[in-house]
């Protein structure tokens, strides 16, 4: 009887430690956060970017619109996504497709009306989807009434923009300095009316606001308040590191690695970008957002920043260097876009590990990471890394700690359409170049309409001429088709998003290793099951030993929870952790019990044996 008492005591202790693991191992527990700090709504979310012009056209004019988005929000819910960010929807002449805003407080007529927006917001609320808007503070359209009055030298508005006198060289008028536009060519345009140059770090139709003027700061803060009062959940702040300029307006020094004298990167932008005052403005807006939410008694209103810069500068958007001022809830992490080689045969597990480790090395303690694979400015995953790696890259982003960002269409593996001709090119970044080099600058290929089904125009529009041509592969690659297939990229995406509420993914530590072509990592919370991910990023088969990241686990096997569409593995397959085959481009997520779980099973086995004997 002493043996029976020992067995029962051992079993009771183990059951207490691991009771949440009994039953279906994939069941989401009712309260997975009992021993961890509460996560705010945004900290483990999937943020889905909608490019309104290309998402869904409701009225047949070939242009996506707000009612189209409303009609398709159920897709987000079905995918498991509960937060979306809309690229600009505001009144605009569309010289840069919404990033040239002529009225920050009204809806672009091509997209609908304010009533349509309120209906969209209502539908999002009904589906429990958070709505994030683009906030574009650096510049306006040249048709904005502020610029019209500023160019007229109206005393109230004359200093709303960055104006400078011409530089006279040998009797000839020249721009004030050598600064270049992101969109190619000089960043200065002459105004005959005002007899001065105005700064535009993007298209000439996008004059830069002067944030040295306190009234401009007040105006733009009031834009935030306007949309917060309507009920949006936050803002993604566009091109924030261009906000302030050095008051010396000195020439930028040359970057000798870029030979095109009109290319933006021909000069090191030390006087025109990443200025300290830009960070301070974000800290001020964060404080405003926090105070607004507190006064309203609302959930957190989030502030997200976009800045293509180095990691040291990126982290300053999160928090001030002295740690006293909060900035963005997160600044978009472009490391997986900018930091990885863009050809499948060049992508290595070591590069992926180094890129991820570098982000964590720079991220201040206690702040939330985020992971971005694509957006409206950069090539899609399938085109950058190859269609065979789409599933693996989706697994990667969805299982790393923090926020996962999805650009529309990535959930079905859409590809860039590079067949758009010079004559059909719409992107001002390309139109500012020429027919010979436009493909190097155009962003049109990544903005083609969403591929909903195999009907005309992929179900995006009934128009004979959508604003951009569809990728010709839409009959073979579309959402409706993937929903019908037994295994597909979309179904994998659904599995991944649903898995994100797992205790290991919400709170787990992250340990990784590069094993030849295979990038492997573990998400682990002490005394809980681990999730171990193995992704073969190469074109050759591999044999994998996961021992380097299993740490204290005494388990020799793991159970497949998720696998890529063309995997040799299926759910519930048992895999030996110290040696298993992983073919080219295969990827799996394994569930590995903790050592405490092994005690439970061992105790149960002994108890059953004892009862059989007696």
Buried (B, 14 or more C-beta within 10 A) or exposed (E): EEEEEEBEEBBEBBBEBBEBBEEEEBEEEEEBEEEEEEEEEBBBBBBBBBBBBBBBBBBEBBBBBBBBBBBBBEBBBEBBBBBBBBBBBBBBBBBBBBBBBBBBEBBBEBBBBEEBBBBBBEBBEEBEBBBBBBBBBBBBBBBBEBBBBBBEBEEEBBBBBBBBEBBEEEEEEBBBBBBBBBBBBBBBBBBEEBEBBBBBBBBBBBBBBBBEBEEBBEBBBEBBEEBBEBEBBBBBBBBBBBBBBBEEBBEBEEBEEEEEEEBBEBBBBEBBBBBEEBBBBBBBBBEBBBEBBEEEEEEBBBBBBBBBBEBEBBBBBBBBEEEEBBBBBBBBBBBBBEBBEEEBEEBBBBBBBBBBEEBEEBBEEEBBBBBBBBBBBBBBBBBBBBBBBBBBBBBBBBBBBBBBBBBBBBBBBBBBBEEBEBEEBBBBBBBBBEEEEBBEBBBBBBBBBBBBBBEBBBBBBBBEEBBBBBBEBBEEBBBBBBBEEEBBBBBBBBBBBBBBEBBBBBBBEBBBBBBBBBBBBBBBBEBBBBBBBBBBBBBEBBEBBBEEBBEEBEBEEBBBBBBBBEBEBEEEBEBEBEEBEBBBBBBBBBBBBBEBBBBBBBBBEBBEEBEEEE
